[in-house]
């Protein structure tokens, strides 16, 4: 985390108490583009809006990607607040994410069985 980012976070926190610290320094990785395409195709097939994203969060996918094709599915949280005690995702958003995951897994299985 750069000193500029620490300063920006500290200023944004305003009168909130807390501490800013580096907790990990994993490098960003590229996930499997075929899996990303498959997830997007499956989402569109069942009418779930989607888009490609860059995530700076530390996810298990970073570690799996070094040994197998890997993709992720993110669902929107209210106010864009994720990985926080204040995070809230509507049940219908969770259901949509599950439906995309299920459709993707079925598509992967069909591709492997072909």
N, C-alpha and C positions, 0 to 999 in steps of 0.2 A: 504494500500500500504506500503510495507516494505521500510525502509530506503535504502536498497540495490537497490530496483527497482527504487526509486526516483533518486538515484545517476546514475544508468544505463541510465535512460531516459534523464537526464540532460546532460550526456556525449554524448549521441547519437544526441541530438539536436544541439550540436556544437555551432556555432555562432548565432543560431536562438534565438530570444527573446521569452519569454513566462514564464509561471508559471505552475508548476506541483502541483496538489492538489487532495486529495481524494474527490470524488464527490458522492460516494455511497459505501456501504459495504455489499451488498447483498451476501448471501452465494450461492455457486453453487448448482444447483438442478439437479436431474435426470428427464429427460422428459420421457414420456410414451414409453416404448420400443416397444409396439405393433404399435403405431403410427409411430415410427421411421422405423420399419420394413416395414410397409405399404408404407411409402413415398419412401423408397429404392426400393421396389418391383415395384411400379408404375413408377419410373424413369427408371428402367431397361426395363420394358415393352415397353416404348416409345423410348428407345435407348438413354437416357440421362445418361451420366456417373455420378456416385454418390459415396459418402463415408460417413461413420459416422464421426462426428467431436465433439470435446469438444470446447465449446465457453466460453470464460471468459467475454464476453460482457454482459452488463445488458440489458435484453430484456423483453418485456411484457410477453413473454412466462413463465418467472419465476413466475409471479404472477398468471397467468391462471393455471399453473400446480398444484397449491395447491387446486384448486376446480374442475378441469376437465382434462381428458387426453389431452395432448398437445404435439405438435411436431413443428419443424421449418424447413424451406427450405432456404438454403443460396445459393446465386449465386456468382460466382467469379468476383471480381473487378480487374481491371488492376493493376498489381504490388502488389496485395494483400492489397491495401489501401482501407479500409472501414471505415465508420463512420467518414469521414473527408471531408472538402470542396474539396479536390483533388480526391475524389472517382469518378471513372468512370467505368460503367459496359456496355459492348457492348449490343446493342439491341437484338442480337440473344441469349445472355446469359439470358437476362430478359425474353425473349419469352420462353426459355427452362424452366426457373423457374416457369413461369405461367402455362405452359403445365403440369409440374409435379404437381403443386398445383391443377389444374383442375382434372387431372386423379385421384389424391388422394381423393379429395372431392367426386367425382363420386363413387369411391370404398367405401368410408365411408358410403355414402347414400345407396348403394346397400347392404352393410353389415347390416345396420340398418333396411332396408326394408325386409330383408330375414326372 
